[in-house]
Amino acid sequence: MKRRFFLIILCLLLLTACGQKKKTEAHPEWDEGWTRFGDHVAVEAPEGFSLGEYNDALSPNGIWYAVWNCGQERKIKNAAGEDASAYDAQIYLVLKEGKSQAEAQANLADWLDREAQSYEVGDSHEIMASEQSFSCRLLLAPQADNPYSFGASAFGTRDDLAISVELLCGEGFAGDPEAVLEGFLQGFHY
């Protein structure tokens, strides 16, 4: 009796295993070393930068966030008087999925308004990177209490996805912000 029961259980397990579909990767061509943001985007780390923070906790709500750091970490006090870290440069990436292209455009407009409150910004110009159009501009002068004195930003939409990228640079950063930002955007894979 025990033997028959064992054979029945074994057969059921084998049938269950055979009936399960193998989950297919949405983008098998994406390199394992790239930072993935759902099935939307994978990003290559730019030369000299390392991934410092990645947050997909809000991905069920359609929001992803990551930061790449360049240079040595130094401890600072932020505007609120709290301990924080600063680097020679940091790249901030925020992706927000909306329900439509119009919602993605509205998210973009909100981000542009917030950036203008934090930095004096230069004129906007368009660039194409990885077959995606971005509106780019230099960040010329920060508001008070900001450890980053210059940088560049890029904003774009792809279908219902809003994309915000900011490269913030401190006095110790010797690179060209526009060239570094464009190189970073060339590392996007959709």
ChimeraX attribute file (.defattr): number of C-alpha atoms within 10 A of each C-alpha:
attribute: neighborCount
match mode: 1-to-1
recipient: residues
	/A:1	6
	/A:2	7
	/A:3	8
	/A:4	9
	/A:5	10
	/A:6	11
	/A:7	12
	/A:8	12
	/A:9	12
	/A:10	12
	/A:11	12
	/A:12	12
	/A:13	12
	/A:14	11
	/A:15	11
	/A:16	10
	/A:17	11
	/A:18	10
	/A:19	9
	/A:20	8
	/A:21	7
	/A:22	8
	/A:23	6
	/A:24	7
	/A:25	9
	/A:26	10
	/A:27	13
	/A:28	8
	/A:29	8
	/A:30	17
	/A:31	13
	/A:32	9
	/A:33	10
	/A:34	15
	/A:35	17
	/A:36	20
	/A:37	21
	/A:38	14
	/A:39	10
	/A:40	14
	/A:41	16
	/A:42	20
	/A:43	20
	/A:44	20
	/A:45	19
	/A:46	19
	/A:47	10
	/A:48	10
	/A:49	16
	/A:50	16
	/A:51	16
	/A:52	12
	/A:53	11
	/A:54	15
	/A:55	13
	/A:56	15
	/A:57	11
	/A:58	11
	/A:59	15
	/A:60	10
	/A:61	11
	/A:62	16
	/A:63	19
	/A:64	21
	/A:65	18
	/A:66	18
	/A:67	19
	/A:68	20
	/A:69	23
	/A:70	20
	/A:71	15
	/A:72	11
	/A:73	13
	/A:74	10
	/A:75	10
	/A:76	13
	/A:77	14
	/A:78	14
	/A:79	12
	/A:80	7
	/A:81	8
	/A:82	8
	/A:83	10
	/A:84	12
	/A:85	12
	/A:86	21
	/A:87	21
	/A:88	19
	/A:89	28
	/A:90	23
	/A:91	26
	/A:92	17
	/A:93	20
	/A:94	18
	/A:95	23
	/A:96	21
	/A:97	23
	/A:98	19
	/A:99	11
	/A:100	12
	/A:101	16
	/A:102	14
	/A:103	18
	/A:104	23
	/A:105	21
	/A:106	14
	/A:107	20
	/A:108	20
	/A:109	13
	/A:110	11
	/A:111	16
	/A:112	15
	/A:113	10
	/A:114	11
	/A:115	15
	/A:116	13
	/A:117	11
	/A:118	14
	/A:119	20
	/A:120	14
	/A:121	19
	/A:122	13
	/A:123	9
	/A:124	13
	/A:125	11
	/A:126	13
	/A:127	14
	/A:128	12
	/A:129	15
	/A:130	13
	/A:131	12
	/A:132	15
	/A:133	16
	/A:134	23
	/A:135	16
	/A:136	22
	/A:137	19
	/A:138	21
	/A:139	25
	/A:140	13
	/A:141	16
	/A:142	20
	/A:143	13
	/A:144	10
	/A:145	11
	/A:146	16
	/A:147	21
	/A:148	23
	/A:149	17
	/A:150	22
	/A:151	27
	/A:152	24
	/A:153	26
	/A:154	25
	/A:155	22
	/A:156	20
	/A:157	23
	/A:158	16
	/A:159	15
	/A:160	16
	/A:161	24
	/A:162	24
	/A:163	22
	/A:164	21
	/A:165	22
	/A:166	23
	/A:167	25
	/A:168	24
	/A:169	25
	/A:170	17
	/A:171	12
	/A:172	12
	/A:173	17
	/A:174	10
	/A:175	10
	/A:176	11
	/A:177	21
	/A:178	17
	/A:179	11
	/A:180	17
	/A:181	21
	/A:182	19
	/A:183	17
	/A:184	20
	/A:185	23
	/A:186	17
	/A:187	15
	/A:188	19
	/A:189	19
	/A:190	15
